[in-house]
Amino acid sequence: MSILWTLIVGAIAGWLAGWLTKGRGFGMIRNIGVGVIGAFVGSLLFGLLQLSAGGMIGEVIVATVGALVFLFILRKL
């Protein structure tokens, strides 16, 4: 169930990040990839800032923020 939940959160977060940055998602596979990487980046950032977001919505928010940061850095490179 954990892997399935990670993929679902990744897909939602990747789609949200794509929608916020360019007005549409990246496609299912890329959404999942961006979202999973975003979840990792977001958890690092929230941990460094000593912030916490609990629950299902919190996980999606953390992953989306991380995905936005990831996409910003990726576009600067």
mmCIF file of the N, C-alpha and C atoms, coordinates in Angstrom:
data_MODEL
# 
_entry.id   MODEL 
# 
loop_
_atom_site.group_PDB 
_atom_site.id 
_atom_site.type_symbol 
_atom_site.label_atom_id 
_atom_site.label_alt_id 
_atom_site.label_comp_id 
_atom_site.label_asym_id 
_atom_site.label_entity_id 
_atom_site.label_seq_id 
_atom_site.pdbx_PDB_ins_code 
_atom_site.Cartn_x 
_atom_site.Cartn_y 
_atom_site.Cartn_z 
_atom_site.occupancy 
_atom_site.B_iso_or_equiv 
_atom_site.pdbx_formal_charge 
_atom_site.auth_seq_id 
_atom_site.auth_comp_id 
_atom_site.auth_asym_id 
_atom_site.auth_atom_id 
_atom_site.pdbx_PDB_model_num 
ATOM 1   N N  . MET A 1 1  ? 0.821  -1.194 0.000   1.00 0.00 ? 1  MET A N  1 
ATOM 2   C CA . MET A 1 1  ? 0.000  0.000  0.000   1.00 0.00 ? 1  MET A CA 1 
ATOM 3   C C  . MET A 1 1  ? 0.864  1.256  0.000   1.00 0.00 ? 1  MET A C  1 
ATOM 4   N N  . SER A 1 2  ? 2.023  1.213  0.617   1.00 0.00 ? 2  SER A N  1 
ATOM 5   C CA . SER A 1 2  ? 2.893  2.376  0.704   1.00 0.00 ? 2  SER A CA 1 
ATOM 6   C C  . SER A 1 2  ? 3.387  2.818  -0.675  1.00 0.00 ? 2  SER A C  1 
ATOM 7   N N  . ILE A 1 3  ? 3.769  1.877  -1.502  1.00 0.00 ? 3  ILE A N  1 
ATOM 8   C CA . ILE A 1 3  ? 4.239  2.216  -2.845  1.00 0.00 ? 3  ILE A CA 1 
ATOM 9   C C  . ILE A 1 3  ? 3.097  2.794  -3.665  1.00 0.00 ? 3  ILE A C  1 
ATOM 10  N N  . LEU A 1 4  ? 1.932  2.219  -3.550  1.00 0.00 ? 4  LEU A N  1 
ATOM 11  C CA . LEU A 1 4  ? 0.767  2.731  -4.265  1.00 0.00 ? 4  LEU A CA 1 
ATOM 12  C C  . LEU A 1 4  ? 0.443  4.151  -3.812  1.00 0.00 ? 4  LEU A C  1 
ATOM 13  N N  . TRP A 1 5  ? 0.478  4.401  -2.514  1.00 0.00 ? 5  TRP A N  1 
ATOM 14  C CA . TRP A 1 5  ? 0.196  5.737  -1.995  1.00 0.00 ? 5  TRP A CA 1 
ATOM 15  C C  . TRP A 1 5  ? 1.249  6.738  -2.495  1.00 0.00 ? 5  TRP A C  1 
ATOM 16  N N  . THR A 1 6  ? 2.517  6.331  -2.529  1.00 0.00 ? 6  THR A N  1 
ATOM 17  C CA . THR A 1 6  ? 3.584  7.191  -3.031  1.00 0.00 ? 6  THR A CA 1 
ATOM 18  C C  . THR A 1 6  ? 3.334  7.567  -4.483  1.00 0.00 ? 6  THR A C  1 
ATOM 19  N N  . LEU A 1 7  ? 2.916  6.614  -5.280  1.00 0.00 ? 7  LEU A N  1 
ATOM 20  C CA . LEU A 1 7  ? 2.637  6.886  -6.692  1.00 0.00 ? 7  LEU A CA 1 
ATOM 21  C C  . LEU A 1 7  ? 1.434  7.809  -6.859  1.00 0.00 ? 7  LEU A C  1 
ATOM 22  N N  . ILE A 1 8  ? 0.418  7.620  -6.038  1.00 0.00 ? 8  ILE A N  1 
ATOM 23  C CA . ILE A 1 8  ? -0.772 8.482  -6.118  1.00 0.00 ? 8  ILE A CA 1 
ATOM 24  C C  . ILE A 1 8  ? -0.422 9.908  -5.714  1.00 0.00 ? 8  ILE A C  1 
ATOM 25  N N  . VAL A 1 9  ? 0.281  10.065 -4.591  1.00 0.00 ? 9  VAL A N  1 
ATOM 26  C CA . VAL A 1 9  ? 0.679  11.401 -4.138  1.00 0.00 ? 9  VAL A CA 1 
ATOM 27  C C  . VAL A 1 9  ? 1.618  12.038 -5.158  1.00 0.00 ? 9  VAL A C  1 
ATOM 28  N N  . GLY A 1 10 ? 2.536  11.254 -5.702  1.00 0.00 ? 10 GLY A N  1 
ATOM 29  C CA . GLY A 1 10 ? 3.460  11.754 -6.718  1.00 0.00 ? 10 GLY A CA 1 
ATOM 30  C C  . GLY A 1 10 ? 2.735  12.238 -7.959  1.00 0.00 ? 10 GLY A C  1 
ATOM 31  N N  . ALA A 1 11 ? 1.747  11.491 -8.401  1.00 0.00 ? 11 ALA A N  1 
ATOM 32  C CA . ALA A 1 11 ? 0.983  11.885 -9.586  1.00 0.00 ? 11 ALA A CA 1 
ATOM 33  C C  . ALA A 1 11 ? 0.210  13.177 -9.335  1.00 0.00 ? 11 ALA A C  1 
ATOM 34  N N  . ILE A 1 12 ? -0.409 13.277 -8.184  1.00 0.00 ? 12 ILE A N  1 
ATOM 35  C CA . ILE A 1 12 ? -1.171 14.490 -7.853  1.00 0.00 ? 12 ILE A CA 1 
ATOM 36  C C  . ILE A 1 12 ? -0.241 15.689 -7.727  1.00 0.00 ? 12 ILE A C  1 
ATOM 37  N N  . ALA A 1 13 ? 0.854  15.519 -6.996  1.00 0.00 ? 13 ALA A N  1 
ATOM 38  C CA . ALA A 1 13 ? 1.794  16.625 -6.789  1.00 0.00 ? 13 ALA A CA 1 
ATOM 39  C C  . ALA A 1 13 ? 2.457  17.038 -8.097  1.00 0.00 ? 13 ALA A C  1 
ATOM 40  N N  . GLY A 1 14 ? 2.832  16.084 -8.914  1.00 0.00 ? 14 GLY A N  1 
ATOM 41  C CA . GLY A 1 14 ? 3.441  16.401 -10.211 1.00 0.00 ? 14 GLY A CA 1 
ATOM 42  C C  . GLY A 1 14 ? 2.475  17.128 -11.123 1.00 0.00 ? 14 GLY A C  1 
ATOM 43  N N  . TRP A 1 15 ? 1.216  16.684 -11.129 1.00 0.00 ? 15 TRP A N  1 
ATOM 44  C CA . TRP A 1 15 ? 0.210  17.352 -11.946 1.00 0.00 ? 15 TRP A CA 1 
ATOM 45  C C  . TRP A 1 15 ? -0.011 18.786 -11.460 1.00 0.00 ? 15 TRP A C  1 
ATOM 46  N N  . LEU A 1 16 ? -0.134 18.959 -10.137 1.00 0.00 ? 16 LEU A N  1 
ATOM 47  C CA . LEU A 1 16 ? -0.329 20.300 -9.578  1.00 0.00 ? 16 LEU A CA 1 
ATOM 48  C C  . LEU A 1 16 ? 0.851  21.209 -9.906  1.00 0.00 ? 16 LEU A C  1 
ATOM 49  N N  . ALA A 1 17 ? 2.063  20.702 -9.753  1.00 0.00 ? 17 ALA A N  1 
ATOM 50  C CA . ALA A 1 17 ? 3.248  21.512 -10.052 1.00 0.00 ? 17 ALA A CA 1 
ATOM 51  C C  . ALA A 1 17 ? 3.291  21.876 -11.534 1.00 0.00 ? 17 ALA A C  1 
ATOM 52  N N  . GLY A 1 18 ? 2.979  20.926 -12.404 1.00 0.00 ? 18 GLY A N  1 
ATOM 53  C CA . GLY A 1 18 ? 2.939  21.214 -13.834 1.00 0.00 ? 18 GLY A CA 1 
ATOM 54  C C  . GLY A 1 18 ? 1.861  22.212 -14.178 1.00 0.00 ? 18 GLY A C  1 
ATOM 55  N N  . TRP A 1 19 ? 0.726  22.077 -13.558 1.00 0.00 ? 19 TRP A N  1 
ATOM 56  C CA . TRP A 1 19 ? -0.389 22.986 -13.804 1.00 0.00 ? 19 TRP A CA 1 
ATOM 57  C C  . TRP A 1 19 ? -0.054 24.392 -13.331 1.00 0.00 ? 19 TRP A C  1 
ATOM 58  N N  . LEU A 1 20 ? 0.607  24.487 -12.178 1.00 0.00 ? 20 LEU A N  1 
ATOM 59  C CA . LEU A 1 20 ? 0.959  25.796 -11.639 1.00 0.00 ? 20 LEU A CA 1 
ATOM 60  C C  . LEU A 1 20 ? 2.074  26.476 -12.435 1.00 0.00 ? 20 LEU A C  1 
ATOM 61  N N  . THR A 1 21 ? 2.983  25.705 -13.012 1.00 0.00 ? 21 THR A N  1 
ATOM 62  C CA . THR A 1 21 ? 4.106  26.309 -13.717 1.00 0.00 ? 21 THR A CA 1 
ATOM 63  C C  . THR A 1 21 ? 3.844  26.528 -15.203 1.00 0.00 ? 21 THR A C  1 
ATOM 64  N N  . LYS A 1 22 ? 3.094  25.657 -15.838 1.00 0.00 ? 22 LYS A N  1 
ATOM 65  C CA . LYS A 1 22 ? 2.903  25.825 -17.279 1.00 0.00 ? 22 LYS A CA 1 
ATOM 66  C C  . LYS A 1 22 ? 1.463  25.643 -17.736 1.00 0.00 ? 22 LYS A C  1 
ATOM 67  N N  . GLY A 1 23 ? 0.531  25.490 -16.823 1.00 0.00 ? 23 GLY A N  1 
ATOM 68  C CA . GLY A 1 23 ? -0.871 25.436 -17.190 1.00 0.00 ? 23 GLY A CA 1 
ATOM 69  C C  . GLY A 1 23 ? -1.405 24.063 -17.521 1.00 0.00 ? 23 GLY A C  1 
ATOM 70  N N  . ARG A 1 24 ? -0.559 23.057 -17.491 1.00 0.00 ? 24 ARG A N  1 
ATOM 71  C CA . ARG A 1 24 ? -1.016 21.687 -17.725 1.00 0.00 ? 24 ARG A CA 1 
ATOM 72  C C  . ARG A 1 24 ? -0.003 20.731 -17.102 1.00 0.00 ? 24 ARG A C  1 
ATOM 73  N N  . GLY A 1 25 ? -0.373 19.486 -16.997 1.00 0.00 ? 25 GLY A N  1 
ATOM 74  C CA . GLY A 1 25 ? 0.527  18.486 -16.435 1.00 0.00 ? 25 GLY A CA 1 
ATOM 75  C C  . GLY A 1 25 ? 1.572  18.046 -17.446 1.00 0.00 ? 25 GLY A C  1 
ATOM 76  N N  . PHE A 1 26 ? 2.381  17.068 -17.066 1.00 0.00 ? 26 PHE A N  1 
ATOM 77  C CA . PHE A 1 26 ? 3.460  16.575 -17.907 1.00 0.00 ? 26 PHE A CA 1 
ATOM 78  C C  . PHE A 1 26 ? 3.159  15.206 -18.511 1.00 0.00 ? 26 PHE A C  1 
ATOM 79  N N  . GLY A 1 27 ? 2.016  14.642 -18.223 1.00 0.00 ? 27 GLY A N  1 
ATOM 80  C CA . GLY A 1 27 ? 1.739  13.256 -18.584 1.00 0.00 ? 27 GLY A CA 1 
ATOM 81  C C  . GLY A 1 27 ? 1.901  12.401 -17.335 1.00 0.00 ? 27 GLY A C  1 
ATOM 82  N N  . MET A 1 28 ? 1.234  11.287 -17.301 1.00 0.00 ? 28 MET A N  1 
ATOM 83  C CA . MET A 1 28 ? 1.153  10.488 -16.077 1.00 0.00 ? 28 MET A CA 1 
ATOM 84  C C  . MET A 1 28 ? 2.532  10.061 -15.545 1.00 0.00 ? 28 MET A C  1 
ATOM 85  N N  . ILE A 1 29 ? 3.391  9.522  -16.392 1.00 0.00 ? 29 ILE A N  1 
ATOM 86  C CA . ILE A 1 29 ? 4.691  9.019  -15.932 1.00 0.00 ? 29 ILE A CA 1 
ATOM 87  C C  . ILE A 1 29 ? 5.564  10.166 -15.428 1.00 0.00 ? 29 ILE A C  1 
ATOM 88  N N  . ARG A 1 30 ? 5.620  11.248 -16.179 1.00 0.00 ? 30 ARG A N  1 
ATOM 89  C CA . ARG A 1 30 ? 6.429  12.388 -15.746 1.00 0.00 ? 30 ARG A CA 1 
ATOM 90  C C  . ARG A 1 30 ? 5.841  13.048 -14.501 1.00 0.00 ? 30 ARG A C  1 
ATOM 91  N N  . ASN A 1 31 ? 4.517  13.111 -14.402 1.00 0.00 ? 31 ASN A N  1 
ATOM 92  C CA . ASN A 1 31 ? 3.894  13.650 -13.194 1.00 0.00 ? 31 ASN A CA 1 
ATOM 93  C C  . ASN A 1 31 ? 4.325  12.859 -11.972 1.00 0.00 ? 31 ASN A C  1 
ATOM 94  N N  . ILE A 1 32 ? 4.305  11.543 -12.085 1.00 0.00 ? 32 ILE A N  1 
ATOM 95  C CA . ILE A 1 32 ? 4.703  10.685 -10.959 1.00 0.00 ? 32 ILE A CA 1 
ATOM 96  C C  . ILE A 1 32 ? 6.166  10.933 -10.615 1.00 0.00 ? 32 ILE A C  1 
ATOM 97  N N  . GLY A 1 33 ? 7.024  10.985 -11.626 1.00 0.00 ? 33 GLY A N  1 
ATOM 98  C CA . GLY A 1 33 ? 8.453  11.220 -11.385 1.00 0.00 ? 33 GLY A CA 1 
ATOM 99  C C  . GLY A 1 33 ? 8.712  12.555 -10.716 1.00 0.00 ? 33 GLY A C  1 
ATOM 100 N N  . VAL A 1 34 ? 8.121  13.614 -11.253 1.00 0.00 ? 34 VAL A N  1 
ATOM 101 C CA . VAL A 1 34 ? 8.295  14.946 -10.671 1.00 0.00 ? 34 VAL A CA 1 
ATOM 102 C C  . VAL A 1 34 ? 7.728  14.978 -9.256  1.00 0.00 ? 34 VAL A C  1 
ATOM 103 N N  . GLY A 1 35 ? 6.591  14.344 -9.048  1.00 0.00 ? 35 GLY A N  1 
ATOM 104 C CA . GLY A 1 35 ? 5.969  14.332 -7.724  1.00 0.00 ? 35 GLY A CA 1 
ATOM 105 C C  . GLY A 1 35 ? 6.766  13.559 -6.693  1.00 0.00 ? 35 GLY A C  1 
ATOM 106 N N  . VAL A 1 36 ? 7.313  12.426 -7.074  1.00 0.00 ? 36 VAL A N  1 
ATOM 107 C CA . VAL A 1 36 ? 8.107  11.623 -6.129  1.00 0.00 ? 36 VAL A CA 1 
ATOM 108 C C  . VAL A 1 36 ? 9.395  12.364 -5.771  1.00 0.00 ? 36 VAL A C  1 
ATOM 109 N N  . ILE A 1 37 ? 10.062 12.935 -6.769  1.00 0.00 ? 37 ILE A N  1 
ATOM 110 C CA . ILE A 1 37 ? 11.256 13.737 -6.486  1.00 0.00 ? 37 ILE A CA 1 
ATOM 111 C C  . ILE A 1 37 ? 10.865 14.949 -5.650  1.00 0.00 ? 37 ILE A C  1 
ATOM 112 N N  . GLY A 1 38 ? 9.733  15.546 -5.978  1.00 0.00 ? 38 GLY A N  1 
ATOM 113 C CA . GLY A 1 38 ? 9.242  16.688 -5.215  1.00 0.00 ? 38 GLY A CA 1 
ATOM 114 C C  . GLY A 1 38 ? 8.944  16.335 -3.770  1.00 0.00 ? 38 GLY A C  1 
ATOM 115 N N  . ALA A 1 39 ? 8.425  15.153 -3.524  1.00 0.00 ? 39 ALA A N  1 
ATOM 116 C CA . ALA A 1 39 ? 8.158  14.721 -2.152  1.00 0.00 ? 39 ALA A CA 1 
ATOM 117 C C  . ALA A 1 39 ? 9.463  14.622 -1.360  1.00 0.00 ? 39 ALA A C  1 
ATOM 118 N N  . PHE A 1 40 ? 10.493 14.116 -2.002  1.00 0.00 ? 40 PHE A N  1 
ATOM 119 C CA . PHE A 1 40 ? 11.801 14.026 -1.353  1.00 0.00 ? 40 PHE A CA 1 
ATOM 120 C C  . PHE A 1 40 ? 12.350 15.421 -1.058  1.00 0.00 ? 40 PHE A C  1 
ATOM 121 N N  . VAL A 1 41 ? 12.332 16.297 -2.065  1.00 0.00 ? 41 VAL A N  1 
ATOM 122 C CA . VAL A 1 41 ? 12.827 17.664 -1.891  1.00 0.00 ? 41 VAL A CA 1 
ATOM 123 C C  . VAL A 1 41 ? 11.995 18.408 -0.843  1.00 0.00 ? 41 VAL A C  1 
ATOM 124 N N  . GLY A 1 42 ? 10.682 18.270 -0.923  1.00 0.00 ? 42 GLY A N  1 
ATOM 125 C CA . GLY A 1 42 ? 9.802  18.940 0.027   1.00 0.00 ? 42 GLY A CA 1 
ATOM 126 C C  . GLY A 1 42 ? 10.027 18.477 1.455   1.00 0.00 ? 42 GLY A C  1 
ATOM 127 N N  . SER A 1 43 ? 10.212 17.180 1.636   1.00 0.00 ? 43 SER A N  1 
ATOM 128 C CA . SER A 1 43 ? 10.441 16.685 2.997   1.00 0.00 ? 43 SER A CA 1 
ATOM 129 C C  . SER A 1 43 ? 11.776 17.198 3.537   1.00 0.00 ? 43 SER A C  1 
ATOM 130 N N  . LEU A 1 44 ? 12.793 17.321 2.676   1.00 0.00 ? 44 LEU A N  1 
ATOM 131 C CA . LEU A 1 44 ? 14.063 17.893 3.116   1.00 0.00 ? 44 LEU A CA 1 
ATOM 132 C C  . LEU A 1 44 ? 13.892 19.366 3.503   1.00 0.00 ? 44 LEU A C  1 
ATOM 133 N N  . LEU A 1 45 ? 13.203 20.121 2.656   1.00 0.00 ? 45 LEU A N  1 
ATOM 134 C CA . LEU A 1 45 ? 12.998 21.541 2.926   1.00 0.00 ? 45 LEU A CA 1 
ATOM 135 C C  . LEU A 1 45 ? 12.173 21.767 4.190   1.00 0.00 ? 45 LEU A C  1 
ATOM 136 N N  . PHE A 1 46 ? 11.075 21.044 4.314   1.00 0.00 ? 46 PHE A N  1 
ATOM 137 C CA . PHE A 1 46 ? 10.225 21.202 5.490   1.00 0.00 ? 46 PHE A CA 1 
ATOM 138 C C  . PHE A 1 46 ? 10.966 20.772 6.748   1.00 0.00 ? 46 PHE A C  1 
ATOM 139 N N  . GLY A 1 47 ? 11.808 19.755 6.638   1.00 0.00 ? 47 GLY A N  1 
ATOM 140 C CA . GLY A 1 47 ? 12.607 19.319 7.778   1.00 0.00 ? 47 GLY A CA 1 
ATOM 141 C C  . GLY A 1 47 ? 13.633 20.360 8.192   1.00 0.00 ? 47 GLY A C  1 
ATOM 142 N N  . LEU A 1 48 ? 14.301 20.975 7.200   1.00 0.00 ? 48 LEU A N  1 
ATOM 143 C CA . LEU A 1 48 ? 15.280 22.016 7.501   1.00 0.00 ? 48 LEU A CA 1 
ATOM 144 C C  . LEU A 1 48 ? 14.623 23.238 8.140   1.00 0.00 ? 48 LEU A C  1 
ATOM 145 N N  . LEU A 1 49 ? 13.414 23.556 7.710   1.00 0.00 ? 49 LEU A N  1 
ATOM 146 C CA . LEU A 1 49 ? 12.697 24.698 8.257   1.00 0.00 ? 49 LEU A CA 1 
ATOM 147 C C  . LEU A 1 49 ? 11.906 24.352 9.519   1.00 0.00 ? 49 LEU A C  1 
ATOM 148 N N  . GLN A 1 50 ? 11.982 23.097 9.927   1.00 0.00 ? 50 GLN A N  1 
ATOM 149 C CA . GLN A 1 50 ? 11.275 22.575 11.094  1.00 0.00 ? 50 GLN A CA 1 
ATOM 150 C C  . GLN A 1 50 ? 9.774  22.815 11.009  1.00 0.00 ? 50 GLN A C  1 
ATOM 151 N N  . LEU A 1 51 ? 9.221  22.582 9.828   1.00 0.00 ? 51 LEU A N  1 
ATOM 152 C CA . LEU A 1 51 ? 7.787  22.666 9.601   1.00 0.00 ? 51 LEU A CA 1 
ATOM 153 C C  . LEU A 1 51 ? 7.236  21.267 9.445   1.00 0.00 ? 51 LEU A C  1 
ATOM 154 N N  . SER A 1 52 ? 5.978  21.105 9.751   1.00 0.00 ? 52 SER A N  1 
ATOM 155 C CA . SER A 1 52 ? 5.354  19.806 9.542   1.00 0.00 ? 52 SER A CA 1 
ATOM 156 C C  . SER A 1 52 ? 3.964  20.004 8.952   1.00 0.00 ? 52 SER A C  1 
ATOM 157 N N  . ALA A 1 53 ? 3.598  19.098 8.086   1.00 0.00 ? 53 ALA A N  1 
ATOM 158 C CA . ALA A 1 53 ? 2.261  19.105 7.491   1.00 0.00 ? 53 ALA A CA 1 
ATOM 159 C C  . ALA A 1 53 ? 1.762  17.674 7.565   1.00 0.00 ? 53 ALA A C  1 
ATOM 160 N N  . GLY A 1 54 ? 0.813  17.424 8.426   1.00 0.00 ? 54 GLY A N  1 
ATOM 161 C CA . GLY A 1 54 ? 0.340  16.070 8.640   1.00 0.00 ? 54 GLY A CA 1 
ATOM 162 C C  . GLY A 1 54 ? -0.874 15.734 7.800   1.00 0.00 ? 54 GLY A C  1 
ATOM 163 N N  . GLY A 1 55 ? -1.149 14.478 7.703   1.00 0.00 ? 55 GLY A N  1 
ATOM 164 C CA . GLY A 1 55 ? -2.319 14.007 6.985   1.00 0.00 ? 55 GLY A CA 1 
ATOM 165 C C  . GLY A 1 55 ? -2.087 13.872 5.491   1.00 0.00 ? 55 GLY A C  1 
ATOM 166 N N  . MET A 1 56 ? -3.127 13.421 4.818   1.00 0.00 ? 56 MET A N  1 
ATOM 167 C CA . MET A 1 56 ? -3.025 13.186 3.378   1.00 0.00 ? 56 MET A CA 1 
ATOM 168 C C  . MET A 1 56 ? -2.842 14.489 2.608   1.00 0.00 ? 56 MET A C  1 
ATOM 169 N N  . ILE A 1 57 ? -3.594 15.497 2.969   1.00 0.00 ? 57 ILE A N  1 
ATOM 170 C CA . ILE A 1 57 ? -3.484 16.788 2.269   1.00 0.00 ? 57 ILE A CA 1 
ATOM 171 C C  . ILE A 1 57 ? -2.104 17.391 2.516   1.00 0.00 ? 57 ILE A C  1 
ATOM 172 N N  . GLY A 1 58 ? -1.605 17.248 3.717   1.00 0.00 ? 58 GLY A N  1 
ATOM 173 C CA . GLY A 1 58 ? -0.272 17.748 4.040   1.00 0.00 ? 58 GLY A CA 1 
ATOM 174 C C  . GLY A 1 58 ? 0.806  17.093 3.202   1.00 0.00 ? 58 GLY A C  1 
ATOM 175 N N  . GLU A 1 59 ? 0.693  15.802 2.972   1.00 0.00 ? 59 GLU A N  1 
ATOM 176 C CA . GLU A 1 59 ? 1.658  15.094 2.140   1.00 0.00 ? 59 GLU A CA 1 
ATOM 177 C C  . GLU A 1 59 ? 1.645  15.633 0.712   1.00 0.00 ? 59 GLU A C  1 
ATOM 178 N N  . VAL A 1 60 ? 0.466  15.884 0.193   1.00 0.00 ? 60 VAL A N  1 
ATOM 179 C CA . VAL A 1 60 ? 0.346  16.418 -1.164  1.00 0.00 ? 60 VAL A CA 1 
ATOM 180 C C  . VAL A 1 60 ? 0.923  17.832 -1.219  1.00 0.00 ? 60 VAL A C  1 
ATOM 181 N N  . ILE A 1 61 ? 0.683  18.640 -0.186  1.00 0.00 ? 61 ILE A N  1 
ATOM 182 C CA . ILE A 1 61 ? 1.213  20.004 -0.157  1.00 0.00 ? 61 ILE A CA 1 
ATOM 183 C C  . ILE A 1 61 ? 2.739  19.983 -0.122  1.00 0.00 ? 61 ILE A C  1 
ATOM 184 N N  . VAL A 1 62 ? 3.317  19.159 0.742   1.00 0.00 ? 62 VAL A N  1 
ATOM 185 C CA . VAL A 1 62 ? 4.773  19.057 0.843   1.00 0.00 ? 62 VAL A CA 1 
ATOM 186 C C  . VAL A 1 62 ? 5.360  18.594 -0.485  1.00 0.00 ? 62 VAL A C  1 
ATOM 187 N N  . ALA A 1 63 ? 4.771  17.591 -1.089  1.00 0.00 ? 63 ALA A N  1 
ATOM 188 C CA . ALA A 1 63 ? 5.269  17.079 -2.365  1.00 0.00 ? 63 ALA A CA 1 
ATOM 189 C C  . ALA A 1 63 ? 5.125  18.118 -3.473  1.00 0.00 ? 63 ALA A C  1 
ATOM 190 N N  . THR A 1 64 ? 4.045  18.872 -3.472  1.00 0.00 ? 64 THR A N  1 
ATOM 191 C CA . THR A 1 64 ? 3.838  19.897 -4.498  1.00 0.00 ? 64 THR A CA 1 
ATOM 192 C C  . THR A 1 64 ? 4.846  21.026 -4.345  1.00 0.00 ? 64 THR A C  1 
ATOM 193 N N  . VAL A 1 65 ? 5.063  21.486 -3.115  1.00 0.00 ? 65 VAL A N  1 
ATOM 194 C CA . VAL A 1 65 ? 6.070  22.531 -2.885  1.00 0.00 ? 65 VAL A CA 1 
ATOM 195 C C  . VAL A 1 65 ? 7.444  22.037 -3.322  1.00 0.00 ? 65 VAL A C  1 
ATOM 196 N N  . GLY A 1 66 ? 7.767  20.819 -2.964  1.00 0.00 ? 66 GLY A N  1 
ATOM 197 C CA . GLY A 1 66 ? 9.048  20.242 -3.378  1.00 0.00 ? 66 GLY A CA 1 
ATOM 198 C C  . GLY A 1 66 ? 9.158  20.115 -4.887  1.00 0.00 ? 66 GLY A C  1 
ATOM 199 N N  . ALA A 1 67 ? 8.073  19.725 -5.545  1.00 0.00 ? 67 ALA A N  1 
ATOM 200 C CA . ALA A 1 67 ? 8.083  19.603 -7.003  1.00 0.00 ? 67 ALA A CA 1 
ATOM 201 C C  . ALA A 1 67 ? 8.261  20.963 -7.658  1.00 0.00 ? 67 ALA A C  1 
ATOM 202 N N  . LEU A 1 68 ? 7.631  22.000 -7.103  1.00 0.00 ? 68 LEU A N  1 
ATOM 203 C CA . LEU A 1 68 ? 7.811  23.347 -7.636  1.00 0.00 ? 68 LEU A CA 1 
ATOM 204 C C  . LEU A 1 68 ? 9.261  23.809 -7.498  1.00 0.00 ? 68 LEU A C  1 
ATOM 205 N N  . VAL A 1 69 ? 9.869  23.544 -6.354  1.00 0.00 ? 69 VAL A N  1 
ATOM 206 C CA . VAL A 1 69 ? 11.283 23.887 -6.150  1.00 0.00 ? 69 VAL A CA 1 
ATOM 207 C C  . VAL A 1 69 ? 12.155 23.096 -7.120  1.00 0.00 ? 69 VAL A C  1 
ATOM 208 N N  . PHE A 1 70 ? 11.877 21.812 -7.260  1.00 0.00 ? 70 PHE A N  1 
ATOM 209 C CA . PHE A 1 70 ? 12.630 20.954 -8.183  1.00 0.00 ? 70 PHE A CA 1 
ATOM 210 C C  . PHE A 1 70 ? 12.533 21.482 -9.616  1.00 0.00 ? 70 PHE A C  1 
ATOM 211 N N  . LEU A 1 71 ? 11.330 21.830 -10.059 1.00 0.00 ? 71 LEU A N  1 
ATOM 212 C CA . LEU A 1 71 ? 11.154 22.349 -11.414 1.00 0.00 ? 71 LEU A CA 1 
ATOM 213 C C  . LEU A 1 71 ? 11.848 23.694 -11.593 1.00 0.00 ? 71 LEU A C  1 
ATOM 214 N N  . PHE A 1 72 ? 11.813 24.544 -10.573 1.00 0.00 ? 72 PHE A N  1 
ATOM 215 C CA . PHE A 1 72 ? 12.497 25.829 -10.641 1.00 0.00 ? 72 PHE A CA 1 
ATOM 216 C C  . PHE A 1 72 ? 14.000 25.626 -10.829 1.00 0.00 ? 72 PHE A C  1 
ATOM 217 N N  . ILE A 1 73 ? 14.587 24.746 -10.012 1.00 0.00 ? 73 ILE A N  1 
ATOM 218 C CA . ILE A 1 73 ? 16.023 24.469 -10.115 1.00 0.00 ? 73 ILE A CA 1 
ATOM 219 C C  . ILE A 1 73 ? 16.352 23.840 -11.458 1.00 0.00 ? 73 ILE A C  1 
ATOM 220 N N  . LEU A 1 74 ? 15.518 22.920 -11.910 1.00 0.00 ? 74 LEU A N  1 
ATOM 221 C CA . LEU A 1 74 ? 15.745 22.244 -13.187 1.00 0.00 ? 74 LEU A CA 1 
ATOM 222 C C  . LEU A 1 74 ? 15.736 23.232 -14.339 1.00 0.00 ? 74 LEU A C  1 
ATOM 223 N N  . ARG A 1 75 ? 14.842 24.198 -14.298 1.00 0.00 ? 75 ARG A N  1 
ATOM 224 C CA . ARG A 1 75 ? 14.757 25.195 -15.372 1.00 0.00 ? 75 ARG A CA 1 
ATOM 225 C C  . ARG A 1 75 ? 15.925 26.171 -15.333 1.00 0.00 ? 75 ARG A C  1 
ATOM 226 N N  . LYS A 1 76 ? 16.494 26.397 -14.169 1.00 0.00 ? 76 LYS A N  1 
ATOM 227 C CA . LYS A 1 76 ? 17.652 27.287 -14.069 1.00 0.00 ? 76 LYS A CA 1 
ATOM 228 C C  . LYS A 1 76 ? 18.923 26.621 -14.579 1.00 0.00 ? 76 LYS A C  1 
ATOM 229 N N  . LEU A 1 77 ? 18.958 25.302 -14.556 1.00 0.00 ? 77 LEU A N  1 
ATOM 230 C CA . LEU A 1 77 ? 20.134 24.583 -15.061 1.00 0.00 ? 77 LEU A CA 1 
ATOM 231 C C  . LEU A 1 77 ? 20.002 24.464 -16.555 1.00 0.00 ? 77 LEU A C  1 
# 
